[in-house]
Amino acid sequence: MNKGQLVDKIAGDAKLTKAQAGSALDAFMGAVKGALGEGDKVTLVGFGTFSVGERSARVGRNPRTGEEIQIAAKKVVKFKAGKDLEEGVNS
């Protein structure tokens, strides 16, 4: 499912226009992005938790040449599925 299909589904289920559903989805994604950017967790009970983790610098290898390269440290987004989501997927 892509973003357009998700907007269509939200609009149909919530009885909103596609524009309203698109705005709501954009607002949700912006709020999550902002919270994660500040280092906060976003927990949606039953759905899951978005958080930020640290990935340390490390030495990698160029698969084409075999040459060692330095990979910089960076922050990564993590998602841990909630119980209701896992049960919905596995039912």
VODREN-614140 format. One record per residue: x, y, z of N, C-alpha, C in turn; residue number from 1; residue in three letters. Coordinates in steps of 0.2 Angstrom, whole numbers. Each point is the difference from the previous one (the first is absolute). Example, Ala and Ser with C-alpha at 12.3 -4.5 7.8 and 13.67 -1.06 7.14 Angstrom:
<sites>
+-------+-------+-------+-------+-------+-------+-------+-------+-------+-----+------+
|  n.c1 |  n.c2 |  n.c3 | ca.c1 | ca.c2 | ca.c3 |  c.c1 |  c.c2 |  c.c3 | pos | code |
+-------+-------+-------+-------+-------+-------+-------+-------+-------+-----+------+
|    66 |   -28 |    39 |    -4 |     6 |     0 |     4 |     6 |     0 |   1 |  ala |
|    -2 |     5 |    -4 |     4 |     6 |     1 |    -4 |     5 |     3 |   2 |  ser |
+-------+-------+-------+-------+-------+-------+-------+-------+-------+-----+------+
</sites>
This chain:
<sites>
+-------+-------+-------+-------+-------+-------+-------+-------+-------+-----+------+
|  n.c1 |  n.c2 |  n.c3 | ca.c1 | ca.c2 | ca.c3 |  c.c1 |  c.c2 |  c.c3 | pos | code |
+-------+-------+-------+-------+-------+-------+-------+-------+-------+-----+------+
|     4 |    -6 |     0 |    -4 |     6 |     0 |     5 |     6 |     0 |   1 |  met |
|    -2 |     5 |    -5 |     4 |     6 |     0 |    -4 |     6 |     4 |   2 |  asn |
|     3 |     6 |     0 |    -3 |     5 |     4 |    -7 |     2 |    -3 |   3 |  lys |
|    -1 |     0 |    -7 |    -6 |     1 |    -3 |    -6 |    -5 |     2 |   4 |  gly |
|     2 |    -6 |     0 |    -5 |    -5 |     2 |    -1 |     0 |     7 |   5 |  gln |
|     4 |     2 |     4 |    -1 |     1 |     7 |    -5 |     6 |     2 |   6 |  leu |
|     1 |     5 |    -4 |    -4 |     6 |     1 |    -7 |    -2 |    -3 |   7 |  val |
|    -1 |    -4 |    -5 |    -6 |    -2 |    -2 |    -4 |    -4 |     5 |   8 |  asp |
|     4 |    -5 |     3 |    -3 |    -4 |     5 |    -2 |     4 |     6 |   9 |  lys |
|     4 |     5 |     3 |    -2 |     4 |     5 |    -6 |     4 |    -1 |  10 |  ile |
|     0 |     3 |    -6 |    -6 |     4 |    -2 |    -6 |    -4 |     0 |  11 |  ala |
|     0 |    -6 |    -3 |    -6 |    -4 |     0 |    -2 |    -3 |     7 |  12 |  gly |
|     5 |    -2 |     4 |    -2 |    -2 |     7 |    -2 |     5 |     5 |  13 |  asp |
|     3 |     6 |    -1 |    -2 |     5 |     5 |    -5 |     5 |    -3 |  14 |  ala |
|    -2 |    -1 |    -6 |    -5 |     4 |    -3 |     2 |     7 |    -1 |  15 |  lys |
|     6 |     1 |    -2 |     4 |     6 |    -2 |     1 |     1 |    -7 |  16 |  leu |
|     1 |     6 |    -2 |     2 |     1 |    -7 |     7 |    -2 |    -1 |  17 |  thr |
|     2 |    -1 |    -6 |     7 |    -2 |    -1 |     5 |     5 |     2 |  18 |  lys |
|    -2 |     6 |    -1 |     4 |     6 |     2 |     1 |     0 |     8 |  19 |  ala |
|    -5 |    -1 |     3 |     0 |     0 |     8 |     4 |    -6 |     2 |  20 |  gln |
|    -1 |    -6 |    -3 |     4 |    -6 |     2 |     7 |     2 |    -1 |  21 |  ala |
|     2 |     2 |    -6 |     7 |     2 |    -2 |     3 |     5 |     5 |  22 |  gly |
|    -4 |     5 |     2 |     3 |     5 |     5 |     1 |    -3 |     7 |  23 |  ser |
|    -5 |    -5 |     2 |     1 |    -3 |     6 |     6 |    -5 |     0 |  24 |  ala |
|     1 |    -3 |    -5 |     6 |    -5 |    -1 |     6 |     4 |     0 |  25 |  leu |
|     0 |     6 |    -3 |     6 |     4 |     0 |     2 |     3 |     6 |  26 |  asp |
|    -5 |     2 |     4 |     0 |     3 |     7 |     3 |    -6 |     5 |  27 |  ala |
|    -2 |    -6 |    -1 |     2 |    -5 |     4 |     7 |    -2 |    -1 |  28 |  phe |
|     2 |     0 |    -7 |     7 |    -2 |    -1 |     5 |     6 |     2 |  29 |  met |
|    -3 |     6 |    -1 |     4 |     6 |     3 |     1 |     0 |     7 |  30 |  gly |
|    -5 |    -2 |     4 |     1 |     0 |     7 |     4 |    -6 |     2 |  31 |  ala |
|     0 |    -5 |    -3 |     5 |    -6 |     2 |     7 |     2 |    -2 |  32 |  val |
|     1 |     3 |    -6 |     7 |     2 |    -2 |     2 |     5 |     5 |  33 |  lys |
|    -4 |     5 |     2 |     2 |     5 |     5 |     2 |    -2 |     6 |  34 |  gly |
|    -4 |    -5 |     3 |     2 |    -3 |     7 |     6 |    -4 |    -1 |  35 |  ala |
|     1 |    -4 |    -5 |     6 |    -4 |    -1 |     6 |     4 |     0 |  36 |  leu |
|    -1 |     6 |    -4 |     6 |     5 |    -1 |     2 |     3 |     7 |  37 |  gly |
|    -4 |     0 |     4 |     1 |     3 |     7 |     3 |    -6 |     5 |  38 |  glu |
|     0 |    -6 |    -3 |     2 |    -5 |     5 |    -5 |    -4 |     4 |  39 |  gly |
|    -7 |     2 |    -1 |    -5 |    -3 |     3 |    -2 |    -7 |    -3 |  40 |  asp |
|    -4 |    -4 |     4 |    -3 |    -6 |    -3 |    -7 |     2 |    -1 |  41 |  lys |
|    -3 |    -3 |    -5 |    -7 |     0 |    -2 |    -3 |    -6 |     1 |  42 |  val |
|    -5 |    -1 |     5 |    -3 |    -6 |     2 |    -7 |     0 |    -2 |  43 |  thr |
|    -3 |    -5 |    -4 |    -7 |     0 |    -2 |    -2 |    -7 |     3 |  44 |  leu |
|    -3 |     0 |     6 |    -2 |    -6 |     3 |    -4 |    -5 |    -4 |  45 |  val |
|     3 |    -6 |    -1 |    -3 |    -5 |    -4 |     3 |     0 |    -7 |  46 |  gly |
|     2 |     5 |    -2 |     3 |     1 |    -7 |     8 |    -1 |     0 |  47 |  phe |
|     3 |     4 |     4 |     7 |    -1 |     1 |     4 |     7 |     2 |  48 |  gly |
|     6 |    -1 |     0 |     4 |     6 |     3 |     6 |     1 |    -5 |  49 |  thr |
|     0 |     7 |    -2 |     6 |     3 |    -4 |     5 |     3 |     5 |  50 |  phe |
|     6 |    -2 |    -2 |     5 |     3 |     5 |     7 |     1 |    -5 |  51 |  ser |
|     5 |     4 |     3 |     6 |     1 |    -3 |     5 |    -4 |     3 |  52 |  val |
|     5 |    -3 |    -4 |     5 |    -4 |     3 |     7 |     3 |    -3 |  53 |  gly |
|     5 |    -2 |     3 |     7 |     3 |    -3 |     3 |    -6 |    -3 |  54 |  glu |
|     3 |     1 |    -6 |     4 |    -5 |    -3 |     7 |     3 |     0 |  55 |  arg |
|     5 |    -4 |     3 |     7 |     3 |     1 |     4 |    -1 |    -7 |  56 |  ser |
|     5 |     4 |     0 |     4 |     0 |    -6 |     4 |    -7 |    -1 |  57 |  ala |
|     1 |    -2 |    -6 |     3 |    -6 |    -1 |     4 |    -1 |    -6 |  58 |  arg |
|     3 |    -5 |    -1 |     4 |    -1 |    -6 |    -4 |    -5 |    -5 |  59 |  val |
|    -1 |     2 |    -6 |    -4 |    -4 |    -5 |     5 |    -2 |    -5 |  60 |  gly |
|    -3 |    -3 |    -5 |     4 |    -3 |    -6 |    -4 |     2 |    -6 |  61 |  arg |
|     3 |     3 |    -5 |    -3 |     1 |    -7 |     0 |    -7 |    -3 |  62 |  asn |
|    -6 |    -2 |    -1 |    -1 |    -7 |    -3 |     3 |    -1 |    -7 |  63 |  pro |
|     1 |     6 |    -4 |     2 |    -1 |    -7 |     8 |     0 |     0 |  64 |  arg |
|     3 |     4 |     5 |     8 |     0 |     0 |     3 |    -4 |     6 |  65 |  thr |
|    -4 |    -1 |     5 |     2 |    -3 |     6 |     4 |     5 |     4 |  66 |  gly |
|     0 |     6 |    -2 |     4 |     6 |     4 |    -4 |     1 |     6 |  67 |  glu |
|     3 |     1 |     6 |    -3 |     2 |     6 |    -2 |     7 |     0 |  68 |  glu |
|    -6 |     2 |     3 |    -2 |     7 |     0 |    -3 |     1 |     7 |  69 |  ile |
|     0 |     6 |     2 |    -2 |     3 |     6 |    -8 |     1 |     0 |  70 |  gln |
|    -4 |    -3 |     4 |    -7 |     2 |     0 |    -1 |     4 |     6 |  71 |  ile |
|    -3 |     6 |    -1 |    -1 |     5 |     6 |    -5 |    -2 |     4 |  72 |  ala |
|     0 |     2 |     7 |    -5 |    -1 |     4 |    -6 |     4 |    -2 |  73 |  ala |
|    -6 |    -3 |     2 |    -6 |     4 |    -2 |    -6 |    -3 |     5 |  74 |  lys |
|    -6 |     4 |     0 |    -6 |    -2 |     3 |    -4 |    -4 |    -5 |  75 |  lys |
|    -4 |    -5 |     3 |    -4 |    -3 |    -4 |    -7 |    -1 |     3 |  76 |  val |
|    -5 |     0 |    -4 |    -7 |    -1 |     3 |    -2 |    -7 |     1 |  77 |  val |
|    -2 |    -2 |     6 |    -2 |    -7 |     2 |    -8 |     0 |     1 |  78 |  lys |
|    -3 |    -6 |    -2 |    -7 |    -1 |     1 |    -1 |    -6 |     4 |  79 |  phe |
|    -3 |    -1 |     5 |    -2 |    -6 |     4 |    -8 |    -1 |    -1 |  80 |  lys |
|    -2 |    -5 |    -3 |    -7 |    -1 |    -1 |    -3 |    -1 |     7 |  81 |  ala |
|    -6 |     2 |     1 |    -4 |    -1 |     6 |    -4 |    -7 |     0 |  82 |  gly |
|    -3 |    -2 |     5 |    -3 |    -7 |     1 |    -6 |     0 |    -5 |  83 |  lys |
|    -4 |     5 |    -1 |    -6 |     0 |    -4 |     2 |    -1 |    -7 |  84 |  asp |
|     5 |     4 |    -2 |     3 |     0 |    -7 |     3 |    -7 |    -2 |  85 |  leu |
|     4 |    -3 |     5 |     2 |    -7 |    -2 |    -5 |    -5 |     0 |  86 |  glu |
|    -5 |     0 |     4 |    -6 |    -4 |     0 |    -4 |     0 |    -6 |  87 |  glu |
|    -1 |     7 |    -3 |    -3 |     1 |    -6 |     3 |    -3 |    -6 |  88 |  gly |
|     7 |     0 |     0 |     4 |    -2 |    -6 |     0 |    -8 |     1 |  89 |  val |
|     0 |    -3 |     6 |     1 |    -7 |     0 |    -7 |    -4 |     1 |  90 |  asn |
|    -5 |     4 |    -1 |    -7 |    -4 |     0 |    -2 |    -2 |    -6 |  91 |  ser |
+-------+-------+-------+-------+-------+-------+-------+-------+-------+-----+------+
</sites>
